[in-house]
Amino acid sequence: MHSVTTRRLATIAVAGAATLSVLAPTASAADTGSHQGTWTAASQTAASRTVAKLPAKLTVKSYTAYLKAQKTPEAKRTLKSFTALSAAKQTRFVGHLQNGKIYASLFKQLKGSLNRPVKTVTPFNKDVKFVHEVSSTRNVKGAVSVSYTATETIYGIPVTSEKLTLHYVIVKGKVQRNARAVAKVTNVNAAVAIKPGKVRATVKGIARADVTWKATPQVKAVGKPVLKDQSVTGHLNTWTAAIVHG
């Protein structure tokens, strides 16, 4: 009787483990719907990858396979541009992707006036540039929208892009309390998975949007996770925007 009971318990344990292995990816995908942001396929699988042992580094072959496996327009465009590079540039491109110091160096502070777009380009080195863009609109009814996008490019090819948009309303010269905010990430860097935390919108004389991004290494070469705080504020005629270390 003891041997029979033991065998039954073992069978139940195996079945339970198999069930968990099937459900885990589904749970991870469901979690993406609880955030105010757009997650890529890479970030959707981050939870399952943390369980497995990370590969040592990203290679040209593994990055090409990653891009082919993605079904997004961004991945398709990146694949086309990446494969058009010389072999030497492809190797350097992949090296930049998994250089944790590069992503950690993407920060900026900007300010400007509503309805006047701002774009700045900051070189990190001869191959990598950081592009910061802010667009804003204010219509005749006082509805205001301010969007700040921080993008890393390699050889002019966008690899990560974090966007925070603040919406608010001005009535009789005052910012109203019904502000809202939306965060979106576009990521074709297979070396990191980028997720947004809770997006917050507050009004205390001015409207403000905040979000914290977490970049989790997908290969050991990246090093430690990186946190970044992105913010946008809006007033009657002006705005400020920033992305800083978290």
C-alpha positions as a Python dict, from the first residue, in 0.01 Angstrom:
ca = {
    (1, 'M'): (0, 0, 0),
    (2, 'H'): (285, 236, 85),
    (3, 'S'): (451, 182, -254),
    (4, 'V'): (120, 241, -435),
    (5, 'T'): (57, 565, -242),
    (6, 'T'): (410, 682, -313),
    (7, 'R'): (369, 617, -684),
    (8, 'R'): (39, 808, -687),
    (9, 'L'): (194, 1108, -509),
    (10, 'A'): (484, 1109, -753),
    (11, 'T'): (241, 1102, -1045),
    (12, 'I'): (44, 1395, -902),
    (13, 'A'): (363, 1593, -847),
    (14, 'V'): (477, 1540, -1207),
    (15, 'A'): (137, 1636, -1341),
    (16, 'G'): (133, 1950, -1127),
    (17, 'A'): (477, 2053, -1249),
    (18, 'A'): (372, 2001, -1609),
    (19, 'T'): (64, 2216, -1553),
    (20, 'L'): (274, 2497, -1408),
    (21, 'S'): (512, 2485, -1701),
    (22, 'V'): (222, 2528, -1942),
    (23, 'L'): (52, 2805, -1747),
    (24, 'A'): (362, 3013, -1672),
    (25, 'P'): (393, 3177, -2018),
    (26, 'T'): (20, 3254, -2021),
    (27, 'A'): (38, 3423, -1682),
    (28, 'S'): (333, 3631, -1797),
    (29, 'A'): (144, 3748, -2104),
    (30, 'A'): (-163, 3831, -1896),
    (31, 'D'): (45, 4048, -1664),
    (32, 'T'): (127, 4279, -1955),
    (33, 'G'): (-231, 4397, -1962),
    (34, 'S'): (-213, 4538, -1609),
    (35, 'H'): (26, 4819, -1703),
    (36, 'Q'): (-36, 5142, -1892),
    (37, 'G'): (219, 5072, -2161),
    (38, 'T'): (302, 4867, -2469),
    (39, 'W'): (529, 4571, -2411),
    (40, 'T'): (734, 4397, -2680),
    (41, 'A'): (767, 4021, -2717),
    (42, 'A'): (1107, 4041, -2547),
    (43, 'S'): (967, 4199, -2233),
    (44, 'Q'): (670, 3960, -2229),
    (45, 'T'): (904, 3662, -2195),
    (46, 'A'): (1132, 3826, -1937),
    (47, 'A'): (971, 3645, -1644),
    (48, 'S'): (1028, 3301, -1795),
    (49, 'R'): (1387, 3386, -1893),
    (50, 'T'): (1483, 3483, -1539),
    (51, 'V'): (1414, 3124, -1436),
    (52, 'A'): (1652, 2985, -1696),
    (53, 'K'): (2025, 3046, -1703),
    (54, 'L'): (2110, 3352, -1908),
    (55, 'P'): (2339, 3310, -2209),
    (56, 'A'): (2682, 3467, -2172),
    (57, 'K'): (2642, 3711, -2456),
    (58, 'L'): (2448, 3812, -2764),
    (59, 'T'): (2591, 3713, -3102),
    (60, 'V'): (2515, 3822, -3456),
    (61, 'K'): (2353, 3484, -3518),
    (62, 'S'): (2138, 3490, -3204),
    (63, 'Y'): (2033, 3851, -3262),
    (64, 'T'): (1933, 3777, -3621),
    (65, 'A'): (1729, 3480, -3500),
    (66, 'Y'): (1565, 3701, -3235),
    (67, 'L'): (1459, 3960, -3493),
    (68, 'K'): (1321, 3693, -3725),
    (69, 'A'): (1115, 3548, -3440),
    (70, 'Q'): (947, 3882, -3363),
    (71, 'K'): (630, 3969, -3552),
    (72, 'T'): (633, 4345, -3499),
    (73, 'P'): (687, 4603, -3776),
    (74, 'E'): (978, 4747, -3575),
    (75, 'A'): (1158, 4411, -3566),
    (76, 'K'): (1107, 4362, -3939),
    (77, 'R'): (1250, 4704, -4017),
    (78, 'T'): (1542, 4647, -3783),
    (79, 'L'): (1617, 4308, -3940),
    (80, 'K'): (1625, 4464, -4286),
    (81, 'S'): (1858, 4744, -4175),
    (82, 'F'): (2078, 4516, -3963),
    (83, 'T'): (2136, 4258, -4237),
    (84, 'A'): (2230, 4539, -4476),
    (85, 'L'): (2528, 4631, -4254),
    (86, 'S'): (2875, 4495, -4317),
    (87, 'A'): (2988, 4197, -4109),
    (88, 'A'): (3219, 4421, -3906),
    (89, 'K'): (2939, 4667, -3829),
    (90, 'Q'): (2702, 4385, -3736),
    (91, 'T'): (2954, 4264, -3479),
    (92, 'R'): (2996, 4614, -3335),
    (93, 'F'): (2619, 4665, -3339),
    (94, 'V'): (2562, 4355, -3126),
    (95, 'G'): (2844, 4463, -2895),
    (96, 'H'): (2673, 4798, -2837),
    (97, 'L'): (2338, 4628, -2766),
    (98, 'Q'): (2481, 4437, -2470),
    (99, 'N'): (2696, 4718, -2333),
    (100, 'G'): (2507, 4807, -2016),
    (101, 'K'): (2694, 5136, -1981),
    (102, 'I'): (2538, 5267, -2302),
    (103, 'Y'): (2176, 5222, -2198),
    (104, 'A'): (2258, 5354, -1851),
    (105, 'S'): (2395, 5672, -2010),
    (106, 'L'): (2068, 5763, -2181),
    (107, 'F'): (1944, 6063, -1980),
    (108, 'K'): (1834, 6417, -2058),
    (109, 'Q'): (1650, 6724, -1929),
    (110, 'L'): (1452, 6944, -2166),
    (111, 'K'): (1213, 7239, -2154),
    (112, 'G'): (1013, 7432, -2407),
    (113, 'S'): (688, 7599, -2509),
    (114, 'L'): (361, 7434, -2606),
    (115, 'N'): (302, 7380, -2980),
    (116, 'R'): (677, 7406, -3050),
    (117, 'P'): (849, 7069, -3111),
    (118, 'V'): (1197, 7005, -2977),
    (119, 'K'): (1451, 6747, -3096),
    (120, 'T'): (1806, 6695, -2974),
    (121, 'V'): (2067, 6438, -3078),
    (122, 'T'): (2349, 6347, -2838),
    (123, 'P'): (2630, 6120, -2961),
    (124, 'F'): (2753, 5853, -2717),
    (125, 'N'): (3026, 5747, -2959),
    (126, 'K'): (3068, 5739, -3335),
    (127, 'D'): (2813, 5458, -3371),
    (128, 'V'): (2556, 5528, -3099),
    (129, 'K'): (2335, 5834, -3062),
    (130, 'F'): (2057, 5931, -2821),
    (131, 'V'): (1761, 6110, -2979),
    (132, 'H'): (1524, 6308, -2755),
    (133, 'E'): (1199, 6442, -2901),
    (134, 'V'): (914, 6638, -2741),
    (135, 'S'): (595, 6722, -2925),
    (136, 'S'): (305, 6918, -2776),
    (137, 'T'): (-34, 7052, -2875),
    (138, 'R'): (-288, 7285, -2716),
    (139, 'N'): (-619, 7332, -2891),
    (140, 'V'): (-869, 7617, -2864),
    (141, 'K'): (-1066, 7430, -2597),
    (142, 'G'): (-762, 7409, -2369),
    (143, 'A'): (-687, 7039, -2417),
    (144, 'V'): (-311, 6984, -2394),
    (145, 'S'): (-94, 6685, -2489),
    (146, 'V'): (282, 6662, -2431),
    (147, 'S'): (482, 6358, -2550),
    (148, 'Y'): (848, 6290, -2470),
    (149, 'T'): (1034, 6011, -2650),
    (150, 'A'): (1389, 5901, -2564),
    (151, 'T'): (1548, 5676, -2827),
    (152, 'E'): (1882, 5496, -2861),
    (153, 'T'): (2005, 5445, -3216),
    (154, 'I'): (2299, 5244, -3351),
    (155, 'Y'): (2414, 5338, -3702),
    (156, 'G'): (2090, 5535, -3722),
    (157, 'I'): (1879, 5227, -3641),
    (158, 'P'): (1643, 5272, -3341),
    (159, 'V'): (1688, 4992, -3085),
    (160, 'T'): (1504, 5119, -2775),
    (161, 'S'): (1243, 5393, -2747),
    (162, 'E'): (1061, 5501, -2431),
    (163, 'K'): (768, 5738, -2468),
    (164, 'L'): (567, 5916, -2199),
    (165, 'T'): (261, 6122, -2290),
    (166, 'L'): (80, 6363, -2056),
    (167, 'H'): (-275, 6483, -2122),
    (168, 'Y'): (-437, 6766, -1928),
    (169, 'V'): (-685, 7052, -1966),
    (170, 'I'): (-657, 7426, -1905),
    (171, 'V'): (-976, 7616, -1815),
    (172, 'K'): (-983, 7990, -1735),
    (173, 'G'): (-607, 8004, -1695),
    (174, 'K'): (-582, 7707, -1458),
    (175, 'V'): (-465, 7349, -1503),
    (176, 'Q'): (-754, 7116, -1419),
    (177, 'R'): (-720, 6803, -1206),
    (178, 'N'): (-827, 6549, -1467),
    (179, 'A'): (-477, 6475, -1600),
    (180, 'R'): (-384, 6134, -1738),
    (181, 'A'): (-69, 5973, -1873),
    (182, 'V'): (32, 5684, -2098),
    (183, 'A'): (371, 5510, -2133),
    (184, 'K'): (490, 5306, -2429),
    (185, 'V'): (814, 5118, -2496),
    (186, 'T'): (944, 4991, -2828),
    (187, 'N'): (1239, 4756, -2785),
    (188, 'V'): (1431, 4552, -3043),
    (189, 'N'): (1736, 4506, -2821),
    (190, 'A'): (1750, 4134, -2741),
    (191, 'A'): (2004, 4197, -2465),
    (192, 'V'): (1753, 4368, -2232),
    (193, 'A'): (1383, 4345, -2151),
    (194, 'I'): (1229, 4683, -2068),
    (195, 'K'): (912, 4714, -1863),
    (196, 'P'): (725, 5018, -1730),
    (197, 'G'): (617, 5049, -1371),
    (198, 'K'): (295, 5223, -1272),
    (199, 'V'): (226, 5537, -1474),
    (200, 'R'): (125, 5828, -1253),
    (201, 'A'): (-48, 6156, -1342),
    (202, 'T'): (-83, 6430, -1080),
    (203, 'V'): (-187, 6795, -1070),
    (204, 'K'): (-53, 7041, -812),
    (205, 'G'): (-69, 7373, -988),
    (206, 'I'): (96, 7203, -1286),
    (207, 'A'): (24, 6866, -1447),
    (208, 'R'): (288, 6595, -1416),
    (209, 'A'): (338, 6242, -1549),
    (210, 'D'): (591, 5992, -1410),
    (211, 'V'): (698, 5637, -1489),
    (212, 'T'): (993, 5418, -1390),
    (213, 'W'): (1141, 5187, -1653),
    (214, 'K'): (1329, 4871, -1559),
    (215, 'A'): (1574, 4717, -1805),
    (216, 'T'): (1643, 4357, -1710),
    (217, 'P'): (1950, 4182, -1864),
    (218, 'Q'): (1876, 3895, -2101),
    (219, 'V'): (2246, 3808, -2138),
    (220, 'K'): (2517, 3812, -1871),
    (221, 'A'): (2729, 4062, -2065),
    (222, 'V'): (2483, 4345, -1986),
    (223, 'G'): (2554, 4332, -1613),
    (224, 'K'): (2306, 4468, -1360),
    (225, 'P'): (1945, 4582, -1419),
    (226, 'V'): (1902, 4953, -1491),
    (227, 'L'): (1622, 5177, -1359),
    (228, 'K'): (1525, 5505, -1523),
    (229, 'D'): (1271, 5765, -1415),
    (230, 'Q'): (1097, 5952, -1696),
    (231, 'S'): (879, 6257, -1633),
    (232, 'V'): (681, 6521, -1818),
    (233, 'T'): (530, 6836, -1666),
    (234, 'G'): (289, 7078, -1828),
    (235, 'H'): (179, 7431, -1740),
    (236, 'L'): (-23, 7703, -1915),
    (237, 'N'): (227, 7772, -2193),
    (238, 'T'): (535, 7561, -2118),
    (239, 'W'): (653, 7206, -2047),
    (240, 'T'): (956, 7025, -1905),
    (241, 'A'): (1070, 6669, -1968),
    (242, 'A'): (1342, 6450, -1822),
    (243, 'I'): (1477, 6098, -1807),
    (244, 'V'): (1723, 6027, -1524),
    (245, 'H'): (1872, 5733, -1336),
    (246, 'G'): (1623, 5564, -1108),
}
